[in-house]
Amino acid sequence: MGHGKSGRMYTPVLAVGMILALLLSASCSGNSSPSAAGDAGTSAPGGKPESKPPDNKQPDGKPQEPLEIQMTARLFEEVPNMDNAYWKEFMKRTNTKLNIEWIPDGDYTTKLNLILASGSIPEVLVINNLKHPPVVNAVKNGAFWDLTPFLGDFSKYPNLKNFSAPEAWVTSRILGKNYVIPKNRPQLSGGPKIRKDWLDKLGIPMPQTLDEYRSALKKIVDADIDGNGKKDTIGLVSKASLFTGSAGGFGDAFGMGKPTFNQEGGLIYETLTPQYAELVAWLRDLYADGILAKEFSVMKPTQAVELFEAGKAASLVNESFRWDYIFMGNIKKVQPEAIVDTVPPLQGPGGYAVRYSTGVDGAFLISKKVPEEKVKRILDFLELTNSKEYYDFTVNGIEGVHFNKVNGEIVLTDQHKKEVGSTSPWQPIALYYDKYGKLTTPAAPKEYNDAKIKQVEAQGYFQKGIISPFSVIDSPTWLATWPKFQQEWTSMSVKAIVGQISLDDYKAYVKKVNDDPNIKKAYQEFAKDYKETFGK
């Protein structure tokens, strides 16, 4: 992945910033009046967005046929009915016919690998990780268009330029070029959810540190908090792999995202640092205390959510603040007193459990099999839909069908949930960048959303988080070498957490990996790229 070696430099911690999360992702928006939230929360450069209707005429003046696009998309909810009122209107407005293969997000990487291995690549392929070795290799092998010449100075694509995440067109480069159209997401995602009503019931204040968080979960686990006569409440479940380090931002509370160099001056990959070993030790303690779910290493994202929504878990690592309200509503069906909140940035020995992302969450690649003229039409479609107008449409749907205006505020209808949903409309588009997009939800009253924004601002999320350099820099040797170690490393991390091996055994294993000649070579490449990108 490239990084703008054109003299544009990053600062490791940005004042308005960029930061990552202990588990995973989907994006969000809105307010009961999402337009208001977007206006307040987005300070995109370049003035007001413009969304010109598609030019549906050919040079000879005849109507242009709808642009038919075969593409993949990540699925975070029920498979949408593309013949419903929302999707029909979307395709009418954009003069498109979308043939989408919806793939559950938990299975996406496996399916992506199969697609790339088979060579049967759709016209537009969504990727969920720009640094995934099979993706980079496919780019190297010429499977996708280099879009750099098409984009040029972005004079034809002002929306893609002005309403993408800060530096998105730099941080999303692969091999130094713009092969992808980045999918924008708010840089601030979220943090661990917690049952605040259970904290209140036991007289426990909201945790402010990692130690307080662990202590609070232990008390809940031991208390028979649901009153069923059994100690069967789980302390912590996660929507993503806890041992990847970024989930929940816990690793950053130990300083995992801060650059760490070896004796030769190589930049050590973040999950092989001493700080990461501290995270493993902390998770080991949580597991020994009976806090961490016994099946954490094999639990699917949907299973983690189901346990939390069934009132069987005290805390859930999840991607965005907006889910607080949604989860709370679902839990209230079984436990009416439920209150869900996100813990503030938890302080640890090396920082805070918050991480910004680059604002890029996956991307679109266009198959080299697509004719050049169609590539231009696909870019025009993505340009058109990367606007505030389409952002609001994807949030609200059609007035009178999916929402009504009551006293100047948008109120969603029952049909909205059935036809628009909460995340599917964002998948075929790059998505207009909204700073507060993961804080609020159109399902909640305006007062709730406004309070959530104030809460997050007051808790200092935007000042306390960091962006890991490894979300920007790369190393060809790492891409070639790490897959040989990855499965074993994952296994050793799990064994250390569940107590099957000692921490000394784990550290000895990490040292062996770090001493591998190819890994050391990769660290030198990381250091060189870091210096060129960050100017350090």
Disulfide bonds with the S-S distance in Angstrom:
none
